[in-house]
Amino acid sequence: MSLIKNILAGKSVPKEARQAALDRIYQSPGVPKTKETTTSFWLREPHPSVAKVQSTTFPSSADIAILGSGITALSVAWTILQTSKEQATDPPSVVILEARDCCSGATGRNGGHLLETALEYLELKEAVGLEAARKITKFRLAHLTDIEALLLSRPELRLHCQFRQIQYVSVYFDNQSFQDALESLNAFRKDMPKESEEIFIYKNSDKNQEFQLSQHAVGAITGPAGAVWPYRFVTSLLDELQRDFPLSFRVETNTPVEEITRAMDPSSTKESHPYSISTPRGILHARQVVHCTNGYVSHLVPGFRGRVVPVRGQMSAQGAGQTFKNQAYKHSWVFNYKEGFDYLTQLPSTKEDLHSNGEMMLGGGLAASRGYGIEEIGVSSDNKIDLYVDIHLSGTLSAVFGRKHWGHSSGVKNMWTGIMGFSSDGYPWVGQLPPSFTGRRGEKDALAAEWAAVGFSGEGMVHAWLSGKAIGIMLLVQEQILPEQANTGMQEWLPDQFCITEARVLKSPLPRELSSL
């Protein structure tokens, strides 16, 4: 069951609050607010070339228009342009349209944590079967290796965006939760022995001293993970694309899309641009439209209402305790409670980087908000901080690490919120959109189409990059740059459960009324 359904089904939350959440779910999320937002720590050093970039003259047309400028949009553009270069062919023209500053949405507000613990593997296996569970898990795990491989040839960027391979420590504070995790881990080890080789179990607080954990921890599970400064990663690579493909690629920030219409052209050809994308700066005509707006996607694609739900999450940057040993290149953490969890990475502390001083990047606390998270469902504005989540996150670190290991801290430096896109069935939505879904006329097999990679359910760092890559490959086939066999090869690693099909569309929406849940 998806997190959204779990929260909506919670009997401890008044029916009125749950119905109000369903009502919000079926409203348009609108476009991201441009003036009233909380300030993300990651965005404190705007990229000089792309943060507010705009063309002097707004482009009138593009072969491919990508909406959004986070990690998914980057992946789509990167795949299209770099593959075209490898194929020694002229790339299609690509324009990214961003409502606010570049990468100021969920990617610029998340935890920067590349983490797949596989501790929900058993639940996944029971839901989709053995082979599908393996495929989904491999897809998630591949994000760490794919992103690392990309950065191997870019050592300066790797250093700048602080990419590092680390060991996650998934900590449990009650025996039942720990036993449930061990049961899932045992199934994972049995079914995927190679992928689970580096996962270890620690019981009875036997590693609390090394991990600097509180005596309240009853056990921990560790495994490979990654951490990165997400804003620097995305904006630096977008800047590289701007420099390498000046005639084919543009980023247009502070250009919200107000409306999309499609002209019916019976003689549609590869040169046609039937989509009209209206913005305050003018109209962009495009052949392909790619929605990478995650929690905001249902504003322009009404069919996603009830299927991809905006949910407000909260993050913080905090000073480390004086007696806490810096673990930036060693560990990250997940703190699992009876209700909910928190996630944490630590930044390096270097003289070369004035913006990185060992901060603890702690997020989560959804279960601590009003109604165990019900008040955050269907919320698409990142301009407010939830008081109860603030209280929870502000006091978490000294409790989970213990006062002895933690010591005095300078406390919270930044607290902010961001909008995630949660999928009604728990899986991302990746692929071509049927016209019935968008409400815009057109044929599903037409050369011009709309596409989406959205609904990552708070786990974009292990879903978004390869989802965007999949869309990029689909578009390269659609644009006749790659042969149809490329789609076949992609289907070997893209899980079927992520694909957009008419059958999935029909069975996936959340009910409008609580009584139907």
VENRABEL-V187383 format. One record per backbone hydrogen bond with DSSP energy under -0.5 kcal/mol. NH is the residue of the N-H (numbers start at 1). CO is the residue of the C=O. Records with the same first field share a line. If there is no record, write none. Layout:
BEGIN
NH = CO / CO
END
This chain:
BEGIN
6 = 2
7 = 3
8 = 4
9 = 5
10 = 7
13 = 10
18 = 14
19 = 15
20 = 16
21 = 17
22 = 18
23 = 19
24 = 20
25 = 21
26 = 22
27 = 24
37 = 35
38 = 382
40 = 38
43 = 40
44 = 41
51 = 47
53 = 50
58 = 56
62 = 285
64 = 93
65 = 288
66 = 95
67 = 65 / 290
68 = 66 / 97
74 = 70
75 = 71
76 = 72
77 = 73
78 = 74
79 = 75
80 = 76
81 = 77
82 = 78
83 = 79
84 = 80
85 = 81
86 = 82
87 = 83
88 = 85
89 = 84
94 = 248
95 = 64
96 = 250
97 = 66
98 = 96 / 252
102 = 51
104 = 101
109 = 106
110 = 106 / 107
114 = 112 / 226
115 = 113
121 = 118
124 = 120
125 = 121
126 = 122
127 = 123
128 = 124
129 = 125
133 = 129
134 = 130
135 = 131
136 = 132
137 = 133
138 = 134
139 = 135
140 = 136
141 = 137
142 = 138
143 = 140
144 = 141
145 = 141
146 = 142
147 = 143
148 = 144
149 = 145
150 = 146
151 = 147
152 = 148
153 = 149
154 = 151
158 = 154
159 = 155
160 = 156
161 = 157
162 = 159
163 = 158
164 = 227
166 = 225
167 = 330
168 = 166 / 223
169 = 332
170 = 168 / 221
171 = 169 / 334
172 = 219
173 = 336
178 = 174
179 = 175
180 = 176
181 = 177
182 = 178
183 = 179
184 = 180
185 = 181
186 = 182
187 = 183
188 = 184
189 = 185
190 = 186
191 = 187
192 = 188
196 = 192
197 = 194
199 = 196
200 = 222
202 = 220
204 = 218
206 = 203
208 = 205
211 = 207
212 = 208 / 209
213 = 208
214 = 400
217 = 214
218 = 172
219 = 172
220 = 202
221 = 170
222 = 200
223 = 168
225 = 166
226 = 114
227 = 164
228 = 112
229 = 161
230 = 228
233 = 229
234 = 230
235 = 231
236 = 232
237 = 233
238 = 234
239 = 235
240 = 236
241 = 237
242 = 238
243 = 239
244 = 240
245 = 241
248 = 245
249 = 245
250 = 94
252 = 96
253 = 53 / 251
254 = 100
255 = 98
258 = 256 / 278
259 = 278
261 = 276
263 = 274
265 = 263
266 = 264
268 = 265
272 = 269
275 = 286
276 = 261
277 = 275 / 284
278 = 259 / 276
279 = 282
280 = 256
282 = 279
284 = 277
285 = 60 / 283
286 = 275
287 = 62 / 63
288 = 63
289 = 449
290 = 65
291 = 289 / 451
292 = 67 / 290
296 = 293
297 = 294
299 = 296
300 = 297
301 = 297
303 = 437
304 = 301
305 = 302
306 = 25
307 = 304
308 = 304
309 = 422
311 = 420
312 = 376
313 = 418
315 = 416
316 = 362
317 = 414
318 = 360
319 = 411
322 = 408
323 = 406
324 = 321 / 406
330 = 327
331 = 327
332 = 167
333 = 344
334 = 169
335 = 342
336 = 171 / 334
337 = 335 / 340
342 = 335
343 = 363
344 = 333
345 = 361
347 = 359
350 = 348 / 356
354 = 352
356 = 353
358 = 348
360 = 318
361 = 345 / 359
362 = 316 / 360
363 = 343
364 = 314
365 = 341
368 = 365
369 = 365 / 366
372 = 369
373 = 370
374 = 371
375 = 370
376 = 373
377 = 373 / 374
378 = 310
379 = 310 / 376
380 = 378
387 = 385
390 = 386
391 = 387
392 = 388
393 = 389
394 = 390
395 = 391 / 392
396 = 392 / 393
397 = 393
399 = 395 / 396
400 = 396
401 = 397
402 = 398
406 = 402
407 = 403
413 = 317
414 = 317
416 = 315
418 = 313
420 = 311 / 418
422 = 309 / 420
424 = 307
426 = 423
429 = 454
430 = 428 / 498
431 = 452
433 = 450
437 = 434
438 = 434
439 = 435
440 = 435
446 = 443
449 = 287
451 = 289
452 = 431
453 = 291
454 = 429
457 = 421
459 = 456
462 = 459
463 = 460
464 = 460
467 = 463
468 = 464
469 = 465
470 = 466
471 = 467
472 = 468
473 = 469
474 = 470
475 = 471
476 = 472
477 = 473
478 = 474
479 = 475
480 = 477
481 = 476
482 = 476
486 = 483
487 = 484
488 = 484
489 = 485
490 = 486
491 = 487
492 = 489
493 = 490
494 = 490
495 = 493
498 = 495
499 = 495 / 496
500 = 430
501 = 499
505 = 501
506 = 502
507 = 503
508 = 504
509 = 505
510 = 306
516 = 513
517 = 514
END
